[in-house]
């Protein structure tokens, strides 16, 4: 130890002295970095792989914005969205789709979707997959087991019975169902570009086939919901016109059959009263026929209105089974852990060899020295 030169507070340390002190503790680096590497490898290998499937859609903007497209584009560049104002009566614009998908009702509607793992396992619901077939790191599995054990003991002591139900009621979900809903928050993500209104749906899961299946299901359900919303009034009008058409058709058929039956029964009648009744029935039939024709025309217009209000979605990127995993990025995690351990050991060596005393004394010397006129000008300029 006599040959080792320790930096004193009066000496100004150099990089060469620092390098010599670091080399002097190289065994400490070997031990700490080796332990850090092994621990980071164990931790990263315990984290299961996950895959991400991305779907991109270009929806039809309701209301028509051709006249204001330039103004809307200019406003969107400043973070102002004029799409809702130009959409007329349509309340759900594409920028509200993420809020729609984050709703409990929409997530709960994904519970019964049938999925199957890529290794050819049995088909199951998405709820069953998230509940019973998720792989977890060993520490998460241990914490879950301990938590379940404590909950079971508390429930047995207090006499509480856990609420379980196979039925899904979005108005009143069970605790287990609510946990699955919260778990889906990070698995199913929707984002909308405010300038182009391109919808991006990302589904992340531990199985690539299930990720692609759910991405396609989410896309379909979102399109169905928007279609139902946009065509709701037109479909109500269509149902009303169908009812009127059926009633008009029945009245016309009744009048036609009554006129035909009277005509057959009085074919050879020569009395004016009979002929007058026949004319009355024929006029009634013609009147019902004109009403029937008008209702039929209105029914065709209502059917065309439903088709007109049905939104069109252009699939820019369909759902495909991902080939490469999205994560975890084990090499990057190990590298960050090793860098952190290296800086911690280096800081420990700087503290042990007394370099920190020099920095403290240097700060005191700088604070005790009076400022020159040029230094004061520089400080004022900085302020």
C-alpha positions as CSV (number, residue, x, y, z in Angstrom):
1,X,0.0,0.0,0.0
2,X,3.0,2.3,0.4
3,X,3.7,2.3,-3.3
4,X,0.1,3.3,-4.1
5,X,-0.3,7.0,-4.5
6,X,-3.6,8.4,-3.2
7,X,-4.7,11.8,-4.6
8,X,-4.7,14.4,-1.8
9,X,-7.0,17.4,-1.8
10,X,-4.1,19.7,-2.5
11,X,-3.1,17.8,-5.7
12,X,-4.8,18.5,-9.0
13,X,-5.8,15.0,-10.3
14,X,-5.1,14.1,-13.9
15,X,-6.7,11.6,-16.2
16,X,-3.6,9.4,-15.9
17,X,-3.9,9.2,-12.2
18,X,-7.6,8.4,-12.5
19,X,-6.9,5.6,-15.0
20,X,-4.3,4.1,-12.7
21,X,-6.7,4.1,-9.8
22,X,-9.4,2.5,-12.0
23,X,-6.9,-0.2,-13.1
24,X,-6.0,-0.7,-9.5
25,X,-9.7,-1.8,-8.9
26,X,-10.1,-3.8,-12.0
27,X,-11.0,-6.9,-10.0
28,X,-14.0,-5.0,-8.6
29,X,-15.1,-4.2,-12.1
30,X,-14.8,-7.9,-13.1
31,X,-16.9,-9.0,-10.1
32,X,-19.6,-6.4,-10.3
33,X,-19.9,-6.5,-14.1
34,X,-20.0,-10.3,-14.1
35,X,-22.7,-10.4,-11.5
36,X,-24.7,-7.7,-13.3
37,X,-24.4,-9.5,-16.6
38,X,-25.6,-12.8,-15.2
39,X,-28.5,-11.2,-13.3
40,X,-29.6,-9.1,-16.3
41,X,-29.6,-12.3,-18.5
42,X,-31.7,-14.2,-16.0
43,X,-34.1,-11.3,-15.7
44,X,-34.5,-10.7,-19.4
45,X,-34.8,-14.4,-20.2
46,X,-37.7,-14.6,-17.6
47,X,-39.6,-11.9,-19.5
48,X,-41.8,-13.6,-22.2
49,X,-41.7,-12.5,-25.8
50,X,-44.4,-10.4,-27.2
51,X,-45.5,-9.5,-30.8
52,X,-47.3,-6.6,-32.2
53,X,-49.7,-6.5,-35.2
54,X,-50.5,-3.1,-36.7
55,X,-53.6,-2.3,-38.8
56,X,-54.0,1.1,-40.6
57,X,-57.3,2.4,-42.0
58,X,-58.3,5.5,-43.9
59,X,-62.0,6.3,-43.0
60,X,-64.4,8.4,-45.1
61,X,-64.7,11.8,-43.5
62,X,-68.5,12.5,-43.0
63,X,-70.2,15.7,-44.3
64,X,-67.8,16.4,-47.1
65,X,-64.9,18.8,-46.5
66,X,-63.8,19.6,-50.0
67,X,-64.5,23.3,-49.7
68,X,-62.6,23.6,-46.4
69,X,-59.9,21.0,-46.9
70,X,-57.2,23.7,-47.4
71,X,-58.3,25.6,-44.3
72,X,-58.6,22.4,-42.2
73,X,-55.1,21.3,-43.3
74,X,-53.7,24.7,-42.3
75,X,-55.5,24.6,-39.0
76,X,-54.4,21.1,-38.2
77,X,-50.7,22.2,-38.6
78,X,-51.3,24.5,-35.6
79,X,-53.1,21.8,-33.6
80,X,-56.6,23.0,-34.4
81,X,-59.1,20.5,-35.8
82,X,-61.9,21.8,-38.0
83,X,-63.2,18.4,-38.9
84,X,-66.0,18.3,-36.4
85,X,-67.3,21.6,-37.5
86,X,-67.4,20.6,-41.1
87,X,-69.0,17.2,-40.4
88,X,-72.4,18.5,-39.8
89,X,-74.5,16.4,-37.6
90,X,-72.0,13.5,-37.2
91,X,-70.8,13.5,-33.6
92,X,-68.2,10.8,-33.8
93,X,-65.2,12.0,-35.9
94,X,-62.1,9.8,-36.4
95,X,-60.2,11.6,-33.7
96,X,-62.7,10.3,-31.1
97,X,-62.1,6.6,-32.1
98,X,-59.4,6.1,-29.5
99,X,-61.8,7.2,-26.8
100,X,-64.4,4.8,-28.2
101,X,-62.0,1.9,-28.1
102,X,-60.9,2.8,-24.5
103,X,-64.5,2.5,-23.3
104,X,-65.4,-0.4,-21.1
105,X,-68.2,-1.5,-23.3
106,X,-66.0,-1.8,-26.4
107,X,-63.3,-3.8,-24.5
108,X,-65.9,-6.1,-22.9
109,X,-67.3,-6.8,-26.4
110,X,-63.9,-8.4,-27.3
111,X,-64.2,-11.0,-24.5
112,X,-66.1,-13.7,-26.6
113,X,-63.8,-13.4,-29.6
114,X,-62.5,-16.9,-30.5
115,X,-58.7,-17.2,-30.6
116,X,-56.2,-20.0,-31.1
117,X,-52.5,-20.1,-30.3
118,X,-50.0,-20.6,-33.1
119,X,-48.8,-23.9,-31.8
120,X,-52.2,-25.4,-32.7
121,X,-53.8,-25.4,-29.2
122,X,-57.5,-25.6,-28.6
123,X,-59.7,-22.6,-29.5
124,X,-60.7,-20.4,-26.6
125,X,-62.2,-17.0,-26.0
126,X,-59.9,-14.0,-25.7
127,X,-61.1,-13.5,-22.1
128,X,-60.0,-17.1,-21.2
129,X,-56.7,-16.6,-22.9
130,X,-55.9,-13.4,-20.9
131,X,-57.1,-15.0,-17.7
132,X,-55.5,-18.4,-17.8
133,X,-52.9,-18.6,-20.6
134,X,-50.6,-15.6,-20.0
135,X,-46.9,-16.3,-19.3
136,X,-45.5,-14.2,-16.6
137,X,-42.0,-13.6,-15.2
138,X,-41.1,-15.7,-12.1
139,X,-41.3,-12.7,-9.8
140,X,-44.8,-11.6,-11.1
141,X,-46.0,-15.2,-10.8
142,X,-44.7,-15.4,-7.2
143,X,-46.3,-12.1,-6.3
144,X,-49.6,-13.2,-7.8
145,X,-49.5,-16.5,-5.9
146,X,-48.8,-14.7,-2.6
147,X,-51.6,-12.1,-3.3
148,X,-54.1,-14.9,-4.2
149,X,-53.2,-16.7,-1.0
150,X,-53.6,-13.7,1.2
151,X,-56.9,-12.9,-0.5
152,X,-58.2,-16.4,0.0
153,X,-57.3,-16.3,3.6
154,X,-58.9,-13.0,4.2
155,X,-62.1,-14.0,2.4
156,X,-62.2,-17.3,4.4
157,X,-61.8,-15.4,7.7
158,X,-64.4,-12.7,6.8
159,X,-66.7,-15.1,5.1
160,X,-66.7,-13.2,1.9
161,X,-67.4,-15.1,-1.3
162,X,-65.7,-14.0,-4.5
163,X,-68.1,-12.9,-7.2
164,X,-67.7,-15.0,-10.3
165,X,-69.9,-14.9,-13.4
166,X,-69.6,-16.2,-17.0
167,X,-71.9,-13.5,-18.3
168,X,-70.5,-10.1,-19.2
169,X,-72.5,-7.1,-18.2
170,X,-70.6,-3.9,-19.1
171,X,-72.8,-2.0,-16.6
172,X,-71.6,-4.2,-13.7
173,X,-68.4,-6.1,-14.3
174,X,-66.9,-8.5,-11.7
175,X,-63.4,-7.9,-10.2
176,X,-61.8,-10.4,-12.5
177,X,-63.5,-9.0,-15.6
178,X,-62.4,-5.5,-14.6
179,X,-58.8,-6.7,-14.3
180,X,-59.0,-8.1,-17.8
181,X,-60.4,-4.8,-19.1
182,X,-57.5,-2.9,-17.5
183,X,-55.0,-5.4,-18.9
184,X,-56.4,-4.8,-22.4
185,X,-55.5,-1.1,-22.1
186,X,-51.9,-1.7,-23.0
187,X,-52.7,-4.6,-25.4
188,X,-55.1,-2.8,-27.7
189,X,-54.1,0.7,-28.6
190,X,-55.7,3.1,-31.2
191,X,-54.2,6.3,-32.6
192,X,-55.4,8.8,-35.1
193,X,-53.4,11.2,-37.1
194,X,-55.0,14.6,-36.8
195,X,-53.9,15.7,-40.2
196,X,-54.7,12.7,-42.4
197,X,-57.3,11.0,-40.0
198,X,-55.5,7.7,-40.7
199,X,-56.4,5.2,-37.9
200,X,-53.7,3.0,-36.5
201,X,-54.6,0.0,-34.4
202,X,-51.8,-1.8,-32.5
203,X,-52.5,-5.1,-30.8
204,X,-49.7,-6.5,-28.7
205,X,-49.8,-10.1,-27.4
206,X,-47.5,-13.0,-26.5
207,X,-48.7,-15.1,-29.4
208,X,-48.3,-13.8,-33.0
209,X,-51.4,-15.5,-34.3
210,X,-53.6,-14.2,-31.5
211,X,-52.2,-10.7,-32.0
212,X,-53.2,-10.8,-35.7
213,X,-56.6,-12.3,-34.9
214,X,-57.4,-9.6,-32.4
215,X,-56.2,-6.8,-34.7
216,X,-58.6,-8.0,-37.4
217,X,-61.4,-8.4,-34.9
218,X,-60.9,-4.9,-33.4
219,X,-60.8,-3.5,-36.9
220,X,-64.1,-5.3,-37.8
221,X,-65.9,-4.3,-34.6
222,X,-64.8,-0.6,-35.0
223,X,-66.1,-0.5,-38.5
224,X,-69.4,-2.2,-37.5
225,X,-69.9,0.3,-34.6
226,X,-69.2,3.3,-36.8
227,X,-71.4,1.9,-39.6
228,X,-74.2,1.3,-37.1
229,X,-73.9,4.8,-35.7
230,X,-73.7,6.5,-39.1
231,X,-76.7,4.6,-40.5
232,X,-78.8,4.5,-37.3
233,X,-81.3,7.2,-38.5
234,X,-81.4,5.9,-42.0
235,X,-82.2,2.4,-40.7
236,X,-84.9,3.8,-38.5
237,X,-86.5,5.5,-41.5
238,X,-86.1,2.3,-43.6
239,X,-87.9,0.3,-40.9
240,X,-90.7,2.8,-40.9
241,X,-91.0,2.8,-44.6
242,X,-91.0,-1.0,-44.6
243,X,-93.9,-1.0,-42.2
244,X,-95.8,1.5,-44.4
245,X,-95.1,-0.6,-47.5
246,X,-96.4,-3.7,-45.8
247,X,-99.6,-2.0,-44.7
248,X,-100.1,-0.4,-48.1
249,X,-99.5,-3.7,-49.8
250,X,-102.1,-5.4,-47.5
251,X,-104.7,-2.7,-48.2
252,X,-104.1,-2.9,-51.9
253,X,-104.4,-6.7,-51.9
254,X,-107.5,-6.5,-49.9
255,X,-109.1,-4.0,-52.2
256,X,-108.1,-5.9,-55.3
257,X,-109.5,-9.2,-54.0
258,X,-112.7,-7.5,-53.0
259,X,-113.1,-5.9,-56.4
260,X,-112.3,-9.1,-58.2
261,X,-114.7,-11.1,-56.1
262,X,-117.6,-8.6,-56.6
263,X,-116.9,-8.6,-60.3
264,X,-117.1,-12.4,-60.6
265,X,-120.3,-12.5,-58.6
266,X,-122.0,-9.9,-60.7
267,X,-120.5,-10.5,-64.1
268,X,-123.9,-10.5,-65.9
269,X,-125.6,-7.9,-63.8
270,X,-127.4,-5.2,-65.8
271,X,-128.6,-3.1,-62.8
272,X,-127.1,0.4,-62.5
273,X,-126.7,-0.2,-58.7
274,X,-124.4,-3.2,-59.3
275,X,-122.4,-1.4,-61.9
276,X,-122.0,1.6,-59.6
277,X,-120.7,-0.6,-56.8
278,X,-118.3,-2.2,-59.1
279,X,-117.0,1.2,-60.2
280,X,-116.6,2.2,-56.6
281,X,-114.6,-0.9,-55.8
282,X,-112.3,-0.4,-58.8
283,X,-111.7,3.2,-57.8
284,X,-110.9,2.1,-54.3
285,X,-108.4,-0.4,-55.7
286,X,-106.8,2.2,-57.9
287,X,-106.5,4.5,-55.0
288,X,-104.8,1.9,-52.9
289,X,-102.6,1.0,-55.8
290,X,-101.4,4.6,-56.1
291,X,-100.7,4.7,-52.4
292,X,-98.9,1.4,-52.6
293,X,-96.8,2.7,-55.5
294,X,-95.8,5.9,-53.6
295,X,-94.8,3.9,-50.5
296,X,-92.8,1.5,-52.7
297,X,-90.9,4.4,-54.2
298,X,-90.2,5.9,-50.7
299,X,-89.0,2.4,-49.6
300,X,-86.5,2.4,-52.5
301,X,-85.3,5.8,-51.5
302,X,-84.9,4.7,-47.9
303,X,-82.8,1.7,-48.9
304,X,-80.6,4.0,-51.1
305,X,-80.2,6.4,-48.1
306,X,-78.9,3.6,-45.9
307,X,-76.4,2.7,-48.6
308,X,-75.4,6.3,-49.0
309,X,-74.8,6.8,-45.2
310,X,-72.8,3.6,-44.9
311,X,-69.1,4.8,-44.4
312,X,-66.3,3.4,-46.5
313,X,-63.0,2.3,-44.9
314,X,-59.9,1.9,-47.0
315,X,-57.5,-0.7,-45.4
316,X,-54.0,0.7,-45.9
317,X,-52.3,-2.1,-43.9
318,X,-54.3,-5.3,-43.2
319,X,-53.7,-7.6,-40.2
320,X,-50.9,-10.0,-40.8
321,X,-49.2,-12.5,-38.4
322,X,-46.0,-10.9,-37.2
323,X,-42.8,-12.8,-38.0
324,X,-40.4,-11.0,-35.7
325,X,-41.0,-10.3,-32.0
326,X,-41.5,-6.8,-30.8
327,X,-39.7,-7.4,-27.5
328,X,-38.3,-7.6,-25.0
329,X,-35.0,-6.2,-26.3
330,X,-32.7,-8.2,-24.2
331,X,-29.4,-7.0,-25.6
332,X,-30.3,-3.4,-25.0
333,X,-31.5,-4.2,-21.4
334,X,-28.3,-6.0,-20.6
335,X,-26.2,-3.1,-22.1
336,X,-28.0,-0.5,-20.0
337,X,-27.5,-2.6,-16.8
338,X,-23.8,-3.0,-17.5
339,X,-23.4,0.7,-18.2
340,X,-25.2,1.5,-15.0
341,X,-23.0,-0.9,-13.0
342,X,-19.8,0.5,-14.6
343,X,-20.7,4.1,-13.6
344,X,-21.7,3.0,-10.1
345,X,-18.3,1.3,-9.6
346,X,-16.5,4.3,-11.1
347,X,-18.3,6.6,-8.7
348,X,-17.4,4.4,-5.8
349,X,-13.7,4.5,-6.8
350,X,-13.7,8.3,-7.2
351,X,-15.2,8.5,-3.7
352,X,-12.8,6.0,-2.2
353,X,-9.7,7.6,-3.7
354,X,-10.6,11.0,-2.5
355,X,-11.2,12.8,-5.8
356,X,-14.4,14.3,-4.4
357,X,-12.4,16.4,-1.9
358,X,-10.7,18.2,-4.8
359,X,-14.0,19.2,-6.4
360,X,-15.4,20.4,-3.1
361,X,-12.3,22.5,-2.4
362,X,-12.2,23.8,-5.9
363,X,-15.8,25.0,-5.6
364,X,-15.0,26.7,-2.3
365,X,-12.0,28.4,-3.8
366,X,-14.0,29.7,-6.7
367,X,-16.8,30.9,-4.4
368,X,-14.3,32.7,-2.1
369,X,-12.4,34.6,-4.9
370,X,-13.8,38.1,-5.7
371,X,-15.3,38.5,-9.1
372,X,-13.5,40.6,-11.7
373,X,-15.3,43.1,-13.8
374,X,-15.2,40.8,-16.9
375,X,-16.6,37.9,-14.8
376,X,-19.5,40.1,-13.6
377,X,-20.2,41.2,-17.2
378,X,-20.4,37.6,-18.2
379,X,-22.7,36.6,-15.4
380,X,-25.0,39.5,-16.1
381,X,-25.0,38.6,-19.8
382,X,-26.0,35.1,-18.9
383,X,-28.8,36.3,-16.7
